[in-house]
Amino acid sequence: MPPEKSISRSLGEFFGHIWKGVQEPVGEPAAKPEGKMIVREHTEEEVRDTPQGKVVLRRTIVEEMEVVPETKKPDA
């Protein structure tokens, strides 16, 4: 079990979190993400016995989302 934190260490972390919150900008709109992002990743794993020995079958499903930035068409 790791040793307990001292009171001064805990107070320093507490005020550090408050300071970080004060420095964070407020009210600015969140930027739209661009590019590919992994939305969900699911892995199924199965162990089977074969005459050659144990075999691990693994199926991984990755769902991605791609945000394409809008391009404005020039007026003709």
ABEGO torsion letter per residue (X at the ends): XBBBBBAAAAAAAAAAAAAAAAABBBGBBBBBBBEBBBABBBBBBBBBBBAAEBBBBBBBBBBBBBBBBBBBBBBX
